[in-house]
Amino acid sequence: VVVPISEKLLLTIPETAALMSTTVFAVRELCRAGDLKYVPIGHAWRISPDAIRAYIRDQEQRKAA
């Protein structure tokens, strides 16, 4: 069963990069910097759609300030 990205609870880094229109490297850097929250599962990092929305909101607020 393939679940659409919009319904997934946790996304892979490549899925997150595609949604954010950026690179896998950039997503990893955001995670390492603590700007984008992630869930470590084994050696993999997973990112929730809510974490992506929170990151975008934070960036918008920083630009508005």
Summary of the structure (lengths in Angstrom):
residues: 65
radius of gyration: 12.0
end to end distance: 44.2
largest distance: 44.2
contacts: 150
relative contact order: 0.17
helix: 57%
strand: 12%
